[in-house]
Structures are given as C-alpha cells and as structure tokens.
Amino acid sequence: MKKRITGIDLARALAVIGMIIVNFKIVFGNQGSELLQSVAGIFDGKAAATFVVLAGVGIGLMCRSALENNNKEKLRIVKKRIAKRALFLFVLGISYLSIWPADILHFYGVYMLVTLLFLGASQRTILKAVLLLIFSYPFLMMRVDYEIGWNFDTLTYLDFWTGNGFFRNLFYNGFHPVIPWSAFMLLGLWFGLQDIYNNIFVKKSMKVSLAIFVGTQLFSFVVIHLLGEGDAYVTSQLEIVIGTSPMPPLPVYMLTGSSIAIFIISFCILLARRFEHNKIILTLNKMGQLALTFYVAHVLIGMGLVEAIGTKKFGEYSIEFSLGYALFFSLCCILFAALWSRYRTQGPLEWLMRRLTD
C-alpha cells in the first residue's frame, strides 16, 4: 500500500484558508486599503477551484488501485461509497443554505456524481469532458440569460426555492454551477490517476500549469487593455467576457482556476516531500485533514460570532477587519487541528460522513 501523500492535505489546508479569506471579505466588507483589497482578491475563485480539484484528486487516489488491477468488485464498492458521500455533502450543504447562500458543498455533491460517470473512462476521455464543460458554457450563455434569477446588488437569488430556480442555480448560474465547475473535479480525477508519486511528473505538472496560468492571465490583461483603449464601459464588458472573475465562469477563469489549482497541488506535494518533518507543514497537514469541518465551521462559528457580538451590519466592515479576522480564524483552525489530532484521527464532520457512508 502506497504512503499517504502529505502534500495533498497541505494543499487542502491552503485552499480552506483561501476560502475563509474570500468568504469573510464578501460577507463582512471590503472597504479600505486598496493594497489589502488586491492581496485578498488574489484568492477570488482560485481557492474554491483548488478545493474542488483536490476532491477529484482524492477520488482518483481512491479508485486507482481498483482501476489498475481491473478489480470490478472493489471499484463497485468505491463507487457506492463515493455516491453516499456525494449525497451526504449535498444534504449538508442544503441544510444551511438559508444562512449561507454561497455554499459549495451541495454543488460539490453533484460534481462527485458527475465524476462517478467517468470512473473507468480513458484519460483522454476525461480531458475531453473537461474541455467540453469549459468551452460549452459560453454557448449556453448565448441561449439563457445569465442574470435571470439574480439580484446582484444584494447577491440574492430571487426564485432559488422553486423547482426551475433551484435547477437553474445548481447547473447554470449559481455561485459554483455544475456546468462548468464539474470540470475542476474531473481535472482532479485525471491528475489523481497520474503517477503523482513520481517527482519528475509532479515537477513537470507544476511547470506546465504555471506556464498556462501566467499565459492566460497575460492574454486576458493585454487583450482587455488593448481593446478597451481607456473606455471604461468597453473595458468592463471585456472583463466580463475574457476577465478572470469566477462569475460568470467563462473559459479564461476556468483555465486560470484549473492551472493554478494543479500548480498549488504540485508545489505542495514537492514541498511536503522536501520538508517532510517540518513542524509547520505537519501542522497544516493536520488542518487539511479536517477541511470539511473547518469549511462548515467558518460559516456557523466564524460568521456566527461576528453576527452575534459585532457592532456593524454585514458588509460594513473594513478590509482590514475582514482579512485580519480571516487570518485569526484560520490560526484558530490550525491550533484546533493540532490539538484534535492528538486524540482523534478524523475531524467531527469527517467522522460523521465516514460513519454514515463507509
């Protein structure tokens, strides 16, 4: 049996910290220092994308032994387990949507079901599906108004709890729609089925993904500024089409999100192998193993505390507060993980999920 890849949990910890920063900034407020706004903005869409790609990597690692040995019975058992976990995450995410409309977990559950369809498919087929999901989305936008259902001033979805609204939000224009966001998990599946125990492959992945990320970012920046010609309206329209904002999730965003996710995961794998006994990395590794617990905790506890004892309304806090509190809460998560791991091998929600689905 191959050794657990420490760098995967390290990357998962960094993705959770990034999501905490992004979500606290959105919920509490973003006014103040432009420098801090830019720093916090680095994580927009990228942390969540990495979180989803990592799930795909995990599925790939769960299935690779059964696939390599053509063990159909073992693969059937793994598929059943993944399907149960998908249902668990979907229900968990739905359960607190009333207080956290930007939840990713219920989307996550559907991504997992989509990914199940490709277990046993060739690697080329998986990559084709990734590209199809990414590049079909603009054509879908031509047929269906992206803004339907939304009040973007308040970031509320007006008909979410109707059949049509829920389906539309889930698959097309929600915060993390199944089309095209499932591409992230499928890419992770593809990556998890590669020889990621081999440093040569991981280094190549890191270099190629970084090149794609930088190239796509430069393309977006140069084209927007050349065609915008200083016209604010034209520039704003170009930023929607070929910018890197996650809403709407058009190809440029999907490519940057995919490439930076593979880069971060590859980098973390190599870093963890190079410094496998480093206390900081080992502690972050423990945090990554409790990623599900901390994702839910940052909403229920992190946001809940500010709502209960805060002196301002959500949206009125400064970027200094939002970023500072995000880092403080992340530190609390790291310390909790270090203490919890002394007594338990799984986080509270991780334990519950495995108890119900294994």
KELUM-411134 format. One record per residue (C-alpha): residue in one letter; x, y, z. Coordinates in pm, 1 decimal. Each point is the difference from the previous one (the first is absolute). Layout:
% KELUM-411134
@residuo:a; u:X; v:Y; w:Z
...
END
This chain:
% KELUM-411134
@residuo:m; u:0.0; v:0.0; w:0.0
@residuo:k; u:141.9; v:336.5; w:-100.0
@residuo:k; u:68.6; v:266.7; w:261.1
@residuo:r; u:-252.8; v:282.7; w:42.4
@residuo:i; u:103.4; v:307.3; w:-200.8
@residuo:t; u:54.1; v:268.1; w:265.3
@residuo:g; u:4.2; v:282.2; w:-251.2
@residuo:i; u:-364.8; v:-63.4; w:-90.0
@residuo:d; u:-107.8; v:86.7; w:353.4
@residuo:l; u:232.9; v:300.1; w:1.0
@residuo:a; u:-163.0; v:130.6; w:-318.3
@residuo:r; u:-342.4; v:-65.5; w:149.8
@residuo:a; u:90.5; v:210.7; w:305.9
@residuo:l; u:115.4; v:288.8; w:-219.9
@residuo:a; u:-319.5; v:-23.6; w:-207.0
@residuo:v; u:-216.4; v:18.9; w:313.6
@residuo:i; u:194.0; v:301.9; w:129.2
@residuo:g; u:-44.9; v:166.1; w:-339.8
@residuo:m; u:-375.3; v:-67.7; w:7.6
@residuo:i; u:-26.5; v:143.5; w:350.4
@residuo:i; u:171.0; v:319.7; w:-119.2
@residuo:v; u:-225.2; v:31.6; w:-306.2
@residuo:n; u:-324.7; v:-73.2; w:182.7
@residuo:f; u:72.2; v:223.8; w:298.5
@residuo:k; u:87.2; v:281.3; w:-240.9
@residuo:i; u:-328.7; v:-46.7; w:-188.0
@residuo:v; u:-215.7; v:-27.9; w:312.0
@residuo:f; u:157.4; v:252.8; w:237.0
@residuo:g; u:121.5; v:268.6; w:-238.0
@residuo:n; u:275.9; v:105.8; w:-232.6
@residuo:q; u:40.1; v:375.5; w:54.5
@residuo:g; u:334.4; v:155.0; w:80.5
@residuo:s; u:357.4; v:-59.2; w:-112.6
@residuo:e; u:27.4; v:-66.2; w:-373.0
@residuo:l; u:317.3; v:-198.2; w:64.8
@residuo:l; u:-178.9; v:-236.8; w:237.7
@residuo:q; u:-291.5; v:-24.4; w:-243.0
@residuo:s; u:244.6; v:-110.3; w:-269.2
@residuo:v; u:167.1; v:-250.0; w:233.4
@residuo:a; u:-332.7; v:-152.0; w:105.5
@residuo:g; u:-120.3; v:5.9; w:-361.8
@residuo:i; u:277.6; v:-240.1; w:-99.3
@residuo:f; u:-202.7; v:-283.8; w:151.4
@residuo:d; u:-327.2; v:78.6; w:-180.6
@residuo:g; u:-120.4; v:-311.0; w:-180.6
@residuo:k; u:338.5; v:-168.8; w:28.3
@residuo:a; u:-30.3; v:-141.4; w:351.7
@residuo:a; u:-340.6; v:-154.2; w:-73.2
@residuo:a; u:125.4; v:-140.1; w:-331.1
@residuo:t; u:296.5; v:-159.5; w:177.3
@residuo:f; u:-236.1; v:-144.2; w:263.0
@residuo:v; u:-206.0; v:-169.4; w:-272.1
@residuo:v; u:301.0; v:-124.1; w:-199.0
@residuo:l; u:135.2; v:-153.4; w:320.5
@residuo:a; u:-322.7; v:-195.0; w:41.3
@residuo:g; u:49.8; v:-142.9; w:-346.5
@residuo:v; u:356.5; v:-93.9; w:88.6
@residuo:g; u:-130.8; v:-179.5; w:307.2
@residuo:i; u:-250.7; v:-195.6; w:-207.8
@residuo:g; u:275.0; v:-94.5; w:-244.2
@residuo:l; u:220.5; v:-127.4; w:281.2
@residuo:m; u:-292.4; v:-198.7; w:147.1
@residuo:c; u:-67.0; v:-170.7; w:-332.6
@residuo:r; u:340.2; v:-40.9; w:-159.5
@residuo:s; u:82.6; v:-337.1; w:159.8
@residuo:a; u:-331.7; v:-151.9; w:-113.1
@residuo:l; u:37.7; v:149.2; w:-347.7
@residuo:e; u:363.2; v:-107.3; w:-41.9
@residuo:n; u:-81.1; v:-357.3; w:107.5
@residuo:n; u:-332.3; v:-7.8; w:-186.0
@residuo:n; u:-163.6; v:-98.4; w:328.9
@residuo:k; u:-366.4; v:57.3; w:-83.9
@residuo:e; u:-130.1; v:-101.7; w:342.7
@residuo:k; u:231.7; v:240.9; w:180.5
@residuo:l; u:-90.2; v:275.1; w:-246.1
@residuo:r; u:-370.5; v:-64.6; w:61.7
@residuo:i; u:52.6; v:38.6; w:374.5
@residuo:v; u:195.8; v:323.9; w:-46.7
@residuo:k; u:-265.1; v:141.2; w:-235.2
@residuo:k; u:-272.9; v:-76.8; w:252.6
@residuo:r; u:199.8; v:174.4; w:273.5
@residuo:i; u:57.1; v:306.8; w:-216.8
@residuo:a; u:-370.5; v:16.4; w:-90.3
@residuo:k; u:-94.8; v:-11.1; w:370.3
@residuo:r; u:249.7; v:275.7; w:81.0
@residuo:a; u:-135.9; v:207.9; w:-286.7
@residuo:l; u:-349.0; v:-28.6; w:148.3
@residuo:f; u:130.2; v:83.2; w:348.5
@residuo:l; u:173.8; v:316.9; w:-122.7
@residuo:f; u:-301.5; v:104.4; w:-207.0
@residuo:v; u:-233.8; v:-30.4; w:299.0
@residuo:l; u:251.0; v:167.5; w:233.9
@residuo:g; u:37.6; v:295.7; w:-236.0
@residuo:i; u:-375.0; v:36.0; w:-51.1
@residuo:s; u:-60.4; v:-11.5; w:376.2
@residuo:y; u:152.8; v:341.8; w:64.2
@residuo:l; u:-55.8; v:176.6; w:-331.3
@residuo:s; u:-241.4; v:237.6; w:173.2
@residuo:i; u:292.2; v:151.4; w:192.1
@residuo:w; u:273.3; v:-58.9; w:-258.4
@residuo:p; u:-130.7; v:35.7; w:-358.4
@residuo:a; u:352.4; v:-27.2; w:-145.3
@residuo:d; u:46.0; v:-357.1; w:127.4
@residuo:i; u:211.7; v:-223.6; w:-221.6
@residuo:l; u:-73.2; v:-336.2; w:164.7
@residuo:h; u:-332.6; v:-71.8; w:-171.1
@residuo:f; u:164.3; v:78.1; w:-335.3
@residuo:y; u:291.2; v:-217.8; w:108.6
@residuo:g; u:-230.6; v:-297.2; w:46.0
@residuo:v; u:-127.8; v:29.8; w:-357.7
@residuo:y; u:354.4; v:39.5; w:-137.7
@residuo:m; u:81.4; v:-331.6; w:166.8
@residuo:l; u:-292.5; v:-170.7; w:-170.6
@residuo:v; u:114.2; v:140.0; w:-336.8
@residuo:t; u:352.3; v:-123.9; w:71.7
@residuo:l; u:-135.5; v:-347.9; w:76.1
@residuo:l; u:-111.7; v:-23.8; w:-362.6
@residuo:f; u:362.4; v:20.5; w:-113.0
@residuo:l; u:155.7; v:-258.5; w:229.2
@residuo:g; u:144.8; v:-258.1; w:-235.3
@residuo:a; u:4.6; v:238.5; w:-297.1
@residuo:s; u:326.8; v:62.8; w:-181.9
@residuo:q; u:212.0; v:294.7; w:105.1
@residuo:r; u:-57.2; v:158.0; w:-340.1
@residuo:t; u:-376.9; v:-26.0; w:46.0
@residuo:i; u:23.8; v:166.7; w:340.8
@residuo:l; u:201.0; v:291.2; w:-142.1
@residuo:k; u:-244.0; v:35.4; w:-290.5
@residuo:a; u:-284.2; v:24.4; w:249.8
@residuo:v; u:191.9; v:270.2; w:189.0
@residuo:l; u:44.9; v:206.1; w:-316.9
@residuo:l; u:-360.8; v:-57.4; w:-109.1
@residuo:l; u:-134.5; v:127.6; w:332.2
@residuo:i; u:226.7; v:305.4; w:-11.8
@residuo:f; u:-55.0; v:105.2; w:-360.0
@residuo:s; u:-368.6; v:-87.0; w:-30.7
@residuo:y; u:-92.6; v:246.9; w:271.6
@residuo:p; u:19.1; v:315.3; w:-219.5
@residuo:f; u:-241.9; v:-162.4; w:-245.3
@residuo:l; u:-235.0; v:-76.7; w:286.9
@residuo:m; u:15.3; v:366.9; w:101.4
@residuo:m; u:-106.9; v:95.9; w:-351.9
@residuo:r; u:-320.3; v:-199.1; w:46.8
@residuo:v; u:-85.3; v:81.4; w:362.8
@residuo:d; u:26.1; v:338.6; w:172.2
@residuo:y; u:274.2; v:-34.4; w:262.4
@residuo:e; u:-156.7; v:261.7; w:227.7
@residuo:i; u:-341.3; v:-165.8; w:19.8
@residuo:g; u:-95.8; v:-57.7; w:363.1
@residuo:w; u:270.3; v:227.7; w:140.2
@residuo:n; u:-6.0; v:325.7; w:189.7
@residuo:f; u:369.6; v:78.8; w:-26.8
@residuo:d; u:-31.0; v:308.6; w:222.0
@residuo:t; u:-73.1; v:-222.6; w:298.5
@residuo:l; u:143.0; v:-325.5; w:-140.1
@residuo:t; u:-331.5; v:-176.1; w:56.8
@residuo:y; u:-165.0; v:-254.1; w:-227.7
@residuo:l; u:-366.5; v:95.9; w:-17.6
@residuo:d; u:-161.2; v:-330.7; w:-100.5
@residuo:f; u:250.9; v:-241.8; w:150.9
@residuo:w; u:-258.2; v:-210.1; w:186.1
@residuo:t; u:-207.8; v:-70.7; w:-308.4
@residuo:g; u:56.6; v:-303.0; w:-222.3
@residuo:n; u:118.8; v:199.3; w:-301.7
@residuo:g; u:203.9; v:241.6; w:208.7
@residuo:f; u:176.1; v:-271.8; w:198.8
@residuo:f; u:84.6; v:-198.2; w:-314.4
@residuo:r; u:122.0; v:311.2; w:-183.9
@residuo:n; u:211.3; v:111.0; w:296.2
@residuo:l; u:148.3; v:-345.7; w:48.4
@residuo:f; u:94.0; v:-69.2; w:-358.9
@residuo:y; u:39.9; v:336.1; w:-169.4
@residuo:n; u:30.5; v:329.2; w:187.9
@residuo:g; u:47.8; v:-65.9; w:371.0
@residuo:f; u:317.5; v:84.7; w:186.9
@residuo:h; u:167.4; v:-325.4; w:-113.0
@residuo:p; u:-221.2; v:-149.8; w:-274.1
@residuo:v; u:39.1; v:-363.8; w:-98.4
@residuo:i; u:58.2; v:119.3; w:-357.3
@residuo:p; u:289.8; v:77.9; w:-24.4
@residuo:w; u:135.3; v:-46.6; w:356.0
@residuo:s; u:-12.9; v:-380.8; w:-25.0
@residuo:a; u:300.4; v:41.9; w:-228.6
@residuo:f; u:213.1; v:80.9; w:305.2
@residuo:m; u:-82.2; v:-331.2; w:167.9
@residuo:l; u:48.5; v:-194.7; w:-322.4
@residuo:l; u:339.4; v:164.0; w:-43.1
@residuo:g; u:83.5; v:-106.4; w:354.0
@residuo:l; u:-109.7; v:-354.9; w:-83.2
@residuo:w; u:232.7; v:-0.6; w:-299.2
@residuo:f; u:287.8; v:133.7; w:212.1
@residuo:g; u:-62.7; v:-251.1; w:277.9
@residuo:l; u:27.3; v:-285.3; w:-249.7
@residuo:q; u:343.5; v:117.5; w:-112.1
@residuo:d; u:332.2; v:-105.8; w:151.6
@residuo:i; u:-2.0; v:270.9; w:266.1
@residuo:y; u:228.8; v:-211.2; w:216.9
@residuo:n; u:267.2; v:81.0; w:-259.5
@residuo:n; u:175.2; v:335.0; w:60.1
@residuo:i; u:92.2; v:32.2; w:-367.4
@residuo:f; u:-365.2; v:-3.0; w:-103.6
@residuo:v; u:-100.7; v:236.9; w:281.4
@residuo:k; u:275.0; v:249.9; w:-90.6
@residuo:k; u:-108.1; v:-6.1; w:-362.9
@residuo:s; u:-362.0; v:54.9; w:103.4
@residuo:m; u:103.5; v:294.5; w:214.1
@residuo:k; u:193.2; v:164.5; w:-283.8
@residuo:v; u:-264.9; v:-59.2; w:-267.3
@residuo:s; u:-287.1; v:116.9; w:220.3
@residuo:l; u:190.1; v:313.8; w:100.5
@residuo:a; u:70.4; v:78.4; w:-365.0
@residuo:i; u:-370.3; v:-41.3; w:-86.9
@residuo:f; u:-105.1; v:217.7; w:293.2
@residuo:v; u:244.1; v:281.6; w:-78.1
@residuo:g; u:-72.3; v:-17.9; w:-373.6
@residuo:t; u:-376.7; v:15.2; w:51.8
@residuo:q; u:28.2; v:286.1; w:246.8
@residuo:l; u:222.2; v:197.0; w:-240.2
@residuo:f; u:-235.2; v:-68.5; w:-290.3
@residuo:s; u:-295.0; v:129.7; w:200.8
@residuo:f; u:184.1; v:310.7; w:121.1
@residuo:v; u:151.0; v:96.0; w:-335.6
@residuo:v; u:-313.8; v:-54.5; w:-208.0
@residuo:i; u:-223.3; v:189.7; w:244.6
@residuo:h; u:235.8; v:300.0; w:4.8
@residuo:l; u:64.0; v:-0.5; w:-374.6
@residuo:l; u:-364.4; v:-27.1; w:-101.9
@residuo:g; u:-132.1; v:209.3; w:288.4
@residuo:e; u:208.4; v:301.2; w:-109.0
@residuo:g; u:-74.7; v:178.5; w:324.8
@residuo:d; u:-377.5; v:-17.6; w:-46.2
@residuo:a; u:-143.9; v:-100.6; w:339.5
@residuo:y; u:-317.4; v:-155.5; w:-142.3
@residuo:v; u:180.0; v:-203.9; w:-267.9
@residuo:t; u:259.0; v:-112.1; w:255.5
@residuo:s; u:-271.2; v:-112.6; w:243.5
@residuo:q; u:-169.2; v:-204.5; w:-273.0
@residuo:l; u:328.8; v:-157.4; w:-104.3
@residuo:e; u:74.5; v:-88.9; w:362.1
@residuo:i; u:-325.0; v:-196.2; w:13.4
@residuo:v; u:84.8; v:-196.1; w:-316.3
@residuo:i; u:375.0; v:-58.0; w:30.2
@residuo:g; u:71.2; v:103.5; w:356.3
@residuo:t; u:88.0; v:-235.0; w:283.7
@residuo:s; u:-305.2; v:55.6; w:220.4
@residuo:p; u:-173.2; v:-323.6; w:109.6
@residuo:m; u:-342.9; v:142.9; w:-78.4
@residuo:p; u:-86.1; v:-79.2; w:-271.0
@residuo:p; u:241.5; v:-298.5; w:-23.0
@residuo:l; u:114.0; v:53.7; w:-357.5
@residuo:p; u:298.7; v:-181.8; w:-158.5
@residuo:v; u:271.1; v:246.8; w:105.0
@residuo:y; u:-99.8; v:-35.1; w:364.7
@residuo:m; u:-32.6; v:-377.9; w:-28.2
@residuo:l; u:345.7; v:-29.5; w:-156.0
@residuo:t; u:163.7; v:220.8; w:262.4
@residuo:g; u:-183.7; v:-179.0; w:282.4
@residuo:s; u:94.2; v:-343.7; w:-134.9
@residuo:s; u:364.7; v:83.8; w:-60.9
@residuo:i; u:60.7; v:175.1; w:331.5
@residuo:a; u:-164.3; v:-292.8; w:181.1
@residuo:i; u:232.6; v:-253.8; w:-163.1
@residuo:f; u:297.1; v:228.5; w:68.9
@residuo:i; u:-87.9; v:37.1; w:369.3
@residuo:i; u:-60.0; v:-373.3; w:44.5
@residuo:s; u:323.5; v:-91.1; w:-182.0
@residuo:f; u:197.2; v:257.9; w:195.4
@residuo:c; u:-140.9; v:-123.2; w:331.2
@residuo:i; u:80.1; v:-362.8; w:-83.8
@residuo:l; u:361.5; v:87.6; w:-74.1
@residuo:l; u:28.9; v:234.2; w:300.2
@residuo:a; u:-137.0; v:-260.6; w:240.3
@residuo:r; u:240.6; v:-262.2; w:-134.0
@residuo:r; u:295.0; v:237.3; w:27.4
@residuo:f; u:-85.9; v:102.2; w:357.3
@residuo:e; u:-194.2; v:-302.6; w:118.6
@residuo:h; u:96.2; v:53.7; w:366.3
@residuo:n; u:-59.0; v:375.5; w:9.2
@residuo:k; u:-235.2; v:85.3; w:287.9
@residuo:i; u:-187.2; v:271.2; w:-192.5
@residuo:i; u:-72.0; v:-232.8; w:-290.7
@residuo:l; u:-101.2; v:-283.7; w:230.8
@residuo:t; u:-237.0; v:232.4; w:188.3
@residuo:l; u:-156.3; v:134.1; w:-320.0
@residuo:n; u:-31.1; v:-359.9; w:-112.5
@residuo:k; u:-214.8; v:-68.4; w:306.5
@residuo:m; u:-218.2; v:298.1; w:-88.9
@residuo:g; u:-46.0; v:-132.2; w:-353.3
@residuo:q; u:-129.9; v:-328.7; w:136.3
@residuo:l; u:-280.8; v:192.8; w:172.5
@residuo:a; u:-87.3; v:211.6; w:-305.5
@residuo:l; u:-371.2; v:-86.7; w:-2.1
@residuo:t; u:-39.4; v:82.3; w:368.2
@residuo:f; u:175.2; v:333.7; w:-40.6
@residuo:y; u:-197.4; v:92.5; w:-311.0
@residuo:v; u:-327.0; v:-36.0; w:191.4
@residuo:a; u:150.5; v:154.5; w:315.3
@residuo:h; u:108.7; v:317.6; w:-179.6
@residuo:v; u:-367.2; v:63.0; w:-82.3
@residuo:l; u:-173.7; v:-114.4; w:318.4
@residuo:i; u:265.4; v:113.2; w:248.8
@residuo:g; u:215.8; v:252.9; w:-183.7
@residuo:m; u:-285.0; v:200.7; w:-149.1
@residuo:g; u:-240.0; v:-81.8; w:283.2
@residuo:l; u:222.5; v:156.7; w:266.1
@residuo:v; u:28.5; v:328.1; w:-188.9
@residuo:e; u:-374.6; v:7.8; w:-57.0
@residuo:a; u:-62.6; v:-62.6; w:371.5
@residuo:i; u:248.9; v:245.4; w:153.6
@residuo:g; u:96.0; v:229.0; w:-288.7
@residuo:t; u:-74.7; v:372.7; w:8.9
@residuo:k; u:-72.3; v:38.8; w:-372.2
@residuo:k; u:-219.5; v:-157.1; w:-263.1
@residuo:f; u:146.3; v:-253.1; w:-241.5
@residuo:g; u:158.1; v:180.6; w:-292.5
@residuo:e; u:99.1; v:306.5; w:202.7
@residuo:y; u:329.0; v:-124.2; w:142.6
@residuo:s; u:337.0; v:105.7; w:-142.4
@residuo:i; u:233.9; v:-221.1; w:-201.0
@residuo:e; u:242.9; v:30.2; w:290.3
@residuo:f; u:-253.3; v:-164.9; w:231.1
@residuo:s; u:-110.4; v:-262.7; w:-252.3
@residuo:l; u:352.4; v:-108.3; w:-91.4
@residuo:g; u:129.2; v:21.1; w:356.9
@residuo:y; u:-289.1; v:-203.3; w:135.8
@residuo:a; u:37.8; v:-256.3; w:-279.8
@residuo:l; u:365.3; v:-51.2; w:91.1
@residuo:f; u:-84.6; v:-15.9; w:372.2
@residuo:f; u:-275.9; v:-256.5; w:-60.6
@residuo:s; u:234.0; v:-202.9; w:-223.0
@residuo:l; u:259.9; v:-0.6; w:278.9
@residuo:c; u:-265.5; v:-124.8; w:242.0
@residuo:c; u:-80.6; v:-280.2; w:-246.0
@residuo:i; u:366.5; v:-95.4; w:-23.8
@residuo:l; u:34.1; v:-11.5; w:380.1
@residuo:f; u:-323.2; v:-198.6; w:36.2
@residuo:a; u:118.7; v:-252.3; w:-259.2
@residuo:a; u:331.9; v:-42.1; w:181.4
@residuo:l; u:-176.5; v:-68.0; w:331.2
@residuo:w; u:-280.5; v:-212.3; w:-145.4
@residuo:s; u:243.9; v:-226.5; w:-186.9
@residuo:r; u:152.8; v:-106.9; w:331.4
@residuo:y; u:-321.6; v:-178.1; w:92.2
@residuo:r; u:-182.5; v:-68.7; w:-327.3
@residuo:t; u:107.1; v:-94.3; w:-351.9
@residuo:q; u:-305.3; v:159.9; w:-166.1
@residuo:g; u:-176.1; v:333.1; w:38.1
@residuo:p; u:-357.3; v:8.1; w:138.6
@residuo:l; u:-172.6; v:32.8; w:-337.7
@residuo:e; u:251.7; v:-227.8; w:-171.2
@residuo:w; u:-76.9; v:-265.6; w:261.8
@residuo:l; u:-375.5; v:45.0; w:-46.4
@residuo:m; u:26.8; v:-23.3; w:-378.5
@residuo:r; u:204.6; v:-319.1; w:12.5
@residuo:r; u:-226.0; v:-150.6; w:267.5
@residuo:l; u:-302.2; v:54.6; w:-224.7
@residuo:t; u:155.8; v:-88.0; w:-334.0
@residuo:d; u:269.7; v:-266.9; w:47.4
END
